Amino acid sequence: MHEELKQKLEFGVLWNLSGFFGSEAIRIVLKFVLAGLLIPKDFGIVSVAVLFISFLAIFQNIGASQAFIKIKNNSRKAKNTLFYIDALINVVAFGVAFFFAPQIASFFMKESPQLILTLTLMIRILVFERLIYIFAIVPSAVLNKQVKFKQLKLAQFIGTLSYVVVAIVLAFSGFGAWSMIYGQMVTSVVSTVMVFMFVPFVPSFSFSLKLAKKYVKFGKNLFVSSLVFIVRKEGNQAVVGRVLGASMLGIYHLGAVIMNVVIEGIEVAISNVLFPIFCQINSQKNKLRKLYFRVTEFGTLVVIPAIIGLVILAEDLTLVLIGEKWLPIVPIIYVLAIGALLRTLVFPAGSFFLAKGKPKIVKNLSLINFIIFVVLIYPFVIWLGIKGAAWVATITSIVTFVYYFAHLFVYIKEFLRNFLFVLLKYVVFSGIMAYAVYHVKNLFVMNILTLIFVMLVGAIVYFVLIYLFNEPVVRDLKDFIKEKDL
């Protein structure tokens, strides 16, 4: 592997991780601040608007950008073709959403005409927010193609920071749920402007029908996968909002955000770079096996203690940071923690099987989970309320774990032995940490200072164990990527 490519891969991982966790750490802090200022119904109303816009946002991922990145054509005409394809699809999709916003709002908000009007206005404003992104389509694709993750993540981070400032100021000023909507508008403008500054692009009147056909052909399968993913990811919130109302949706949304941020951060940040690395060493079975377990170990190093710590402190964190009105999120966190732990143990599997030329394994899992979701979500929500939605998400995670585990057992030599070694090591470390945290927290009446102290105790205990009994896995992974024979 050329030295330049190795550096791009290495820094790609670092920038994807730092960019995601920098932005998401800020967003989590913001969620807690806003939760203390707002009521669950405010979160629920915004969640409905955002989840509908998120569903439409899959049209911004029809695969044209990925095709542009893959195809070796950087001409002006290629960029224009990408711009006009994505712009046209987005204008049509979000135009339909703008005109049908009242009907969408009526479907979800049965409580009052005022809520329907509020949600209608929110959807229409968020439509404009997403249309702003059209001007970032080509600059973002160019930066991705050039593997310039630093600029992309910097734009994301600054945009998120602006969101925090605007949302908190407006929330303190009494804007309620609208503080999050206006904050979302600002972050889109700021992020788009920054990306545009890195790669200025003004479309001209040139278009290639030949390239357009290639882009659409390449992207159609990706679009279907994205559609299945977004229905599974956002569908539970849609059913909760429809059946249980805005307040219950607000509670479920906050619990899901808190639980999923770490595991999704690991998955998204590393997967962006992991696939090309797997492809580079696909013919070297021993090297591929080693890398799979190194990456799995990196994920478990971070996620297992974070999830176990969150479960132990869930009630204390809720009472201290956002108040008693949000206590119903605690059982949601408990249920989602099961699935999050299992997903952590197999998160590199998708990239592994794609690199092995086995996309059907990944596709079949998506279809299985989609069917499970469609069959279970409505009856579980009727039966168990918001905990039912959490259990459906957890069941699909259990299926994902069992499915990938069975296939990895076939494709990776000595998989079970290596898997148990990675798992047991960090379960033991995290268990000792959990024991210390549980007993230390019972010595105090919880407030913000004692809560910070207890979390510091847990972190110190855990990393002392890592230092004493395990070489730093982050340095190990970095050294592995930099090996000359990779």
N, C-alpha and C positions, 0 to 999 in steps of 0.2 A: 504494500500500500504506500503510495507516495506520501512524503512528509506533510505536504500542504493539506492533503485530504485527511490525514490523521489529526492534524490540528483543528481542521474544521469540524470533524466529528466530536473531538474532545470538547472544544469550546461550544459546539452546538448543544451538547448535553448540559453543560454548565449554564449557558444562557437560557435554555428552555426551563431548567429547574429554577434558576434565580428569578427569571421573569415571571414564571407562574406563581411561585411562592411569595415573591415580593408583592405582586398584585393581589393575590388571594389573601395574604395575611392582612393587607389593608382592608380588603372587602369584608373579611370576617370581623375585624375590629369595628368597621362601620356598621355591620349588621347588628352587633351587640349594642352599639351606641343608639342606633335607631330603634331597636327593640325596647330599650329602656324609655325612649321618648314617645313611641307610638304604640298602638294597640294591635292585637293580632289581625283584626279586620282590615287595617290599613295594609299590612303585609299581604293579606290574601287578595285584595283588589289588585295590587301591583303585580302579584304573582300570576294572576289570570292573564293580564295584559302581556306580561313578559313571556309566559309560556306559549301564548298564541303567536307572538312575534318570533319566538325561537323556532316554532314549527315552520313558519314561513321562511326563516333564515336558511333552511336547507336548500332553498333555491339559489342561495349564494354559494352553495357547495355542490353544483351539478357536475363538477369534475373538470370544467374547462380550465380552471387555474392549474389543477394538477397536470392536465394534459400539456399546458403551456410550459410547465416546469420540466416535464419529461422530454418533450420534443425539442430537438436541438435547432431551434429557430428563434433568434432574438431580434428579428427585424421589426421595423416600425409597423409593418402590416400585420405581423403576428400579434403585437400588442394591441393594435386597434381592433383586430378580430376578437380577441379575448374581451376587450372592453365592451364592445357592442353586443356580444352574446349575453354576457352577464347583466349588463345594464338593461337590455330589453326584457329579460326574464324577471328581473327584480322589479322593474316598473310595472309590469303586468300583474305579478303576484301581489305586490303591496298595494297597487291600485285597487284590486278586487277587495283586499282587506279593508282599505279606507272606506269604500262605499258600503260594505256589508258589516261594518263595525257595530251598528245598533243591534243587528240580529245576533251577532256573536255575543255581545254584552247581555242581551236578554236570555240567551241560552244558559249562561253561567250565573248571572246575578238575579236570583228570584226574590231577594229580600225586599227591594224597594225600587221605584222608578228613579230615585235620586242616584242609587248605586249604578243603575243601568246607564244613566247619562254620564256619570263620572268615568265608568269603564270605557264607554264609547270614545270620550275625549282622550283618554289615556292611550287607547289603541291607535287612534289617528295621529297623535303626537309621536308615538313610537314608530309608526310607519315612516314619518319624515326622518326620524333618527336613523333608521336602517337604510333609507335611500341615500343619506349622506355617505354611507360606506361605499357606494358605487365609485366614488372618486379615489378610493384606496385599493380598488381591485387590482389594477395593473402594478402600482408601486409595491404592494404586498407580494404579488406573485414574483416580481423581479427580485426582491430581497430574498424570498425563499429559494428561488432558483440559484442565486449566488451564495446561498448558505450564510447569509448575513443576519443571523438570529439576534445579534446584539442590538441592531437598529430596531427590529420588530419588537423586541421585548422592552426596549427603552420607551418606545411609543406607547406600548400597552401600559407600562408602569406609570408614566406621566399622565396618561388618560385616566387611569384609576385614581391617582392622587387628586386630580381635579374633581372627579366624581365625589370623593370623600368630602372635600372642602365645601362644595356646593350643597350636597345633601345634608350635611350636618348643620350648616348655617341656616338653611331653609327649614329644617326640622325644628331647630331651636326657635325659629321665627313663627312657628305655628302652621306651616304648610302641610303637615301631615303626610299622607301617602304621596302627594305631589312632589315632595322633596326628592324622592327616589327617581321619579320620572324626569324631572328637570336635570338631576345629576347625571342620568343616563344620556340625555341629550348632549350635555357638555362634554362627557368623556368621548363620545363618538366624534364630535367636532375636533377636539384636541388631538385624539389619536390619528384621525384622518389627515389633519394638517401636518402632523409630525412625519408620518409616513410619506406624504407628498413632498415634504422638504428633503427627505433622504433620496427619493427617486421622483423628481418632477415629471409629470406626464400630462399632456393635453392632447386628447384624441384628434385625429385628422380624418378626412374623408377618404379612407382606404380600407378595404375589406377583402379577405380571401375566403371564398366559399369552400375551397378545398381544405383549408385549415379548419374552418368552422365545422365541417363534417368530421374531421379527425378529432377535434375537441369533444364534440357531442358523443361520438362513438366511444371514445375512451371513458367519458364520464358517466355514461348511463348506468353502468353497474354500480359505480360508486354512489350515484344518486339513490338507487334502490336501498343500498346498505345504510346510507345516511337517513333515509326515510324510516326504515325499521328501527334504527337506533333512537331517533328523536321521539318516535311514538312510545317506545319503551321507557325512555328517560322522562318525558314530560307527561305521558298519558296518565300516570297515577295521580299527578296533581290536577289534571283536567277532570278526572272522575271525582276526586275529593271536592274540588270547587263546585262541580255540578250537583253532587249529591248532598254534601254536608255544609256548603256555604263558605263565605269568605273567611270567617274567623278560624274555622278548622283548617282551611287551606293555609292560612298564614302560619299556624302552628306547625303543620306538617312541613311546609317549605323551609322554615328556619331550622328545624331538626335535621332535615335532609342535607341542607347546605353545610351545617356544622360537621356532620358525620362524613360527608363525601369529599370535602375539600382536600384532605391529605392524600387519600387513595387516588382520586382523579388527577391530582397534581403529579404524582409519580407516574401514572399511566400515560398522561398526555405529554409530559415533558420528556420522558425517556423514549417513548414510542416514536416520536418525531425523528429521532436520530438512530434508534436501535435497528430498524428495518434495514437501512443500507449497510450497517455493520454486519448483520447476519448474512446479508447477500454476499458480502466480500469473502466470508469464510465458510460459505455453504458447503464446499467440498471437503473441508477439514473437520471431520466429525468430532474429534477429540477437542479441538479448539472451540467448536460450536457448543459442545456440551459444557465446557468450562465457562464460557461466556454466559450461557443461560443461567447457570447457578450463581455466578458472580452478580448478575443483575437482579436475580431473585433475592439474593442475600442483601443487596443494597436496599431493595424495597422493604423487606421485612425488618431490617435494621431501624428504619424510620417509622413505619406504619404500625407495627405491632405494639410498641410501647405507647405510641400516641393514642391509639384506639383504646387500649386497656386503661391508660390514664384518664382518658375522657369519660369512660364508663364509670370509673370509681368516683370521679369528681363532678359528674353530670349534674346532680341535684344541687351541689354547692355552687357550681359555676352559674347555674340558672338563677338561684336565689340572690346571689351576690351581685351579678352583673346586670340582669335584666328583670328580676322581680318575680313575685309569686304568680302573676298572671300568665307567665310562660311555662309553668311547671309541667303542663301536658306534653312538652317536647321531650321530657326525660325518658318515658317508655319508648318513644320513637327512636331515640338514640340507642337505647339498649337493643332493640330489634335490628336496626340497620347495622349495628356493630358486628353482628354475626356474619352478614354478607360481606362487609368491608374487609374483615380479616381473611375470609376465604378468597376474595378477589385478589388480595395482595399476593397470595401464594402462587398464583398462575398468571399474573398480569403480563409477563413477556411472551406467553404462549401464542397469542395472535400473530405477533411479528415473526416468531419462530416458524410457524407453519406457512405463513406467506412466503418467507425466504426459502423454505423447503419445496416450494411449488405445490402446496396443498391448500389452495384457497377454499376448496369445498368444505374442508373441516371448519373453517371460520364461518363460512356462509351458512352451513347447516346448523351451527350453534345459534346464530342470529335468528333463524327461522323457528327453531325449537323454543327459544326464549320468547319470541314474539307470540307464538301460539299459547304458551303458558300464560303470558301476560293478558292476552285478550280473553281467555277463558276464565281466569281467576279474579281479575281486578274488580269488576263490578260486584260480584257476590261477596268478596272479602270486605270491601268497603261498607256494604250494607250490613254485614254481619259484625265486623269488628271496628268500624269507623276508621280513623286515621291510622290506627295500628294495623288494620287490614291492608292498607296501601303499603305500609312498611314491610309487612310480611310477604307480600307479593314480590317486592324488590329483592328481599332476602332469598326467597325461593329461587328466583332466576339466578342469583349469585351462587347458590348451592349447586344448581344444575350446571352452571358454567365451570365451577370447580371440579365436579365429578367428571364432566365431559372431557375437559382438557387433561385432567389427571390420567384418565384412561388412555388417551391418545399419546400423551408424553411418555407413559410407561412403555409403549410400543416403540417410539421413535428415539428415545434417549437411553443409552446404555447405563445401567446401574442407577436408574432414575430414583427408585424408591429409597435406596440407601442415602444418596446425596440429598434428596428432598427432606428426609427425616433429620439428617444432620443439621441442615439449615434451619428447619422449623424448631426442633427441640432446643437448640442453642438460644434462640431469641425468645422463645416462650419461657425458658427458665430465667433468663435475665429480666424479662418483663414481669414475670411472677414475683421475683425478689423485689423489684421496684414497686410493684403494686402493694405488696405486703408492707413495705416501708411507708408508702403514701397513705395507706388506709389507717395505720396506727398513729402516724404523726398528725393527720388531720383530726383525729378524735381527741387530741390533746387541746384543741383550740376552739373558740367560738369563731366561726368563719366570717371574715370581712376581706376586703380587697388585699390588704397587706398579708394576712395569714394565708390567703389563697395563693398569692405569689410565692410565699415562703415554702408552702407545701409542694408546689410545682417545681421549685428549684431543688428541693430535697430529692424528689423523684428523678429529676434530670441528672443530678450529681451521682446518685446511686447507680443509675443505669450506665452512664458513661464511664464511671470507675470500673464497673464490671467489664465493659467493652475493652477498656485499656488494659486490664489485668489478664483477661482470658481470651482476647481475640485481637488479631492485628487489624488496624483500621481498614474496613472494607472499602471505604471511599478511595483511599490511596491505592488499594489493591486493584480496584476497577480502573482507575486512571492509568496505573502502570500497565495493566493488561492491554488497554486500547493503544498505548504508545509503543508496545512491543514491535520491533522491526519486522518480525515475520508474520504479523497479523494480516 
